[in-house]
Amino acid sequence: HWLELAKGPYFVTEKGVVNRSWALSTTADTFTILIIAGGKGAIRWADGELDLSIGECLLLPANLGGYTLEGNMNVLRSRLP
């Protein structure tokens, strides 16, 4: 689950801990920014995958749909509220 860290009229930022395969999805009304705050792992989506390590940032488009985070990572997620 996600722990809400900050919320304002223009964004919400949450922290998630990945320690197994975690299936997630973007929504049609907002992009998603992921920042790897600790550890390493991978992101997988319908037609691709990318290895991730601490300090990396991703901008996921709203129309990405389903994706999976795997590994052992602390992740910050920012999006529109």
Contacts in CASP RR format, 6 or more apart in sequence:
PFRMAT RR
TARGET T0000
AUTHOR 0000-0000-0000
METHOD contacts of the structure
MODEL  1
HWLELAKGPYFVTEKGVVNRSWALSTTADTFTILIIAGGKGAIRWADGEL
DLSIGECLLLPANLGGYTLEGNMNVLRSRLP
1 16 0 8 1.000
2 14 0 8 1.000
2 15 0 8 1.000
2 16 0 8 1.000
2 77 0 8 1.000
3 14 0 8 1.000
3 15 0 8 1.000
3 16 0 8 1.000
4 12 0 8 1.000
4 13 0 8 1.000
4 14 0 8 1.000
5 13 0 8 1.000
5 14 0 8 1.000
5 15 0 8 1.000
5 76 0 8 1.000
6 12 0 8 1.000
6 13 0 8 1.000
7 13 0 8 1.000
7 81 0 8 1.000
8 81 0 8 1.000
9 81 0 8 1.000
10 80 0 8 1.000
10 81 0 8 1.000
11 78 0 8 1.000
11 79 0 8 1.000
11 80 0 8 1.000
11 81 0 8 1.000
12 78 0 8 1.000
12 79 0 8 1.000
12 80 0 8 1.000
12 81 0 8 1.000
13 76 0 8 1.000
13 77 0 8 1.000
13 78 0 8 1.000
14 76 0 8 1.000
14 77 0 8 1.000
14 78 0 8 1.000
15 37 0 8 1.000
15 74 0 8 1.000
15 75 0 8 1.000
15 76 0 8 1.000
15 77 0 8 1.000
16 74 0 8 1.000
16 75 0 8 1.000
16 76 0 8 1.000
16 77 0 8 1.000
17 73 0 8 1.000
17 74 0 8 1.000
17 75 0 8 1.000
18 41 0 8 1.000
18 69 0 8 1.000
18 70 0 8 1.000
18 71 0 8 1.000
18 72 0 8 1.000
18 73 0 8 1.000
18 74 0 8 1.000
18 75 0 8 1.000
19 71 0 8 1.000
19 72 0 8 1.000
20 70 0 8 1.000
20 71 0 8 1.000
21 68 0 8 1.000
21 69 0 8 1.000
21 70 0 8 1.000
21 71 0 8 1.000
22 68 0 8 1.000
22 69 0 8 1.000
22 70 0 8 1.000
23 66 0 8 1.000
23 67 0 8 1.000
23 68 0 8 1.000
24 66 0 8 1.000
24 67 0 8 1.000
24 68 0 8 1.000
24 69 0 8 1.000
25 65 0 8 1.000
25 66 0 8 1.000
25 67 0 8 1.000
26 32 0 8 1.000
26 60 0 8 1.000
26 61 0 8 1.000
26 62 0 8 1.000
26 63 0 8 1.000
26 64 0 8 1.000
26 65 0 8 1.000
26 66 0 8 1.000
26 67 0 8 1.000
27 62 0 8 1.000
28 62 0 8 1.000
28 63 0 8 1.000
29 62 0 8 1.000
29 80 0 8 1.000
30 62 0 8 1.000
30 79 0 8 1.000
30 80 0 8 1.000
31 59 0 8 1.000
31 60 0 8 1.000
31 61 0 8 1.000
31 62 0 8 1.000
31 79 0 8 1.000
31 80 0 8 1.000
32 59 0 8 1.000
32 60 0 8 1.000
32 62 0 8 1.000
32 64 0 8 1.000
32 77 0 8 1.000
32 78 0 8 1.000
32 79 0 8 1.000
33 57 0 8 1.000
33 58 0 8 1.000
33 59 0 8 1.000
33 60 0 8 1.000
33 77 0 8 1.000
33 78 0 8 1.000
33 79 0 8 1.000
34 43 0 8 1.000
34 57 0 8 1.000
34 58 0 8 1.000
34 60 0 8 1.000
34 75 0 8 1.000
34 76 0 8 1.000
34 77 0 8 1.000
35 55 0 8 1.000
35 56 0 8 1.000
35 57 0 8 1.000
35 58 0 8 1.000
35 75 0 8 1.000
35 76 0 8 1.000
35 77 0 8 1.000
35 78 0 8 1.000
36 52 0 8 1.000
36 53 0 8 1.000
36 54 0 8 1.000
36 55 0 8 1.000
36 56 0 8 1.000
36 57 0 8 1.000
36 73 0 8 1.000
36 74 0 8 1.000
36 75 0 8 1.000
37 54 0 8 1.000
37 55 0 8 1.000
37 73 0 8 1.000
37 74 0 8 1.000
37 75 0 8 1.000
37 76 0 8 1.000
38 54 0 8 1.000
38 55 0 8 1.000
38 73 0 8 1.000
38 74 0 8 1.000
39 53 0 8 1.000
39 54 0 8 1.000
39 72 0 8 1.000
39 73 0 8 1.000
39 74 0 8 1.000
40 51 0 8 1.000
40 52 0 8 1.000
40 53 0 8 1.000
40 54 0 8 1.000
40 71 0 8 1.000
40 72 0 8 1.000
40 73 0 8 1.000
41 51 0 8 1.000
41 52 0 8 1.000
41 53 0 8 1.000
41 69 0 8 1.000
41 70 0 8 1.000
41 71 0 8 1.000
41 72 0 8 1.000
41 73 0 8 1.000
42 49 0 8 1.000
42 50 0 8 1.000
42 51 0 8 1.000
42 52 0 8 1.000
42 69 0 8 1.000
42 70 0 8 1.000
42 71 0 8 1.000
43 49 0 8 1.000
43 50 0 8 1.000
43 52 0 8 1.000
43 58 0 8 1.000
43 67 0 8 1.000
43 68 0 8 1.000
43 69 0 8 1.000
43 70 0 8 1.000
44 67 0 8 1.000
44 68 0 8 1.000
44 70 0 8 1.000
45 64 0 8 1.000
45 65 0 8 1.000
45 66 0 8 1.000
45 67 0 8 1.000
45 68 0 8 1.000
46 65 0 8 1.000
46 66 0 8 1.000
50 58 0 8 1.000
52 58 0 8 1.000
52 73 0 8 1.000
60 67 0 8 1.000
69 75 0 8 1.000
END
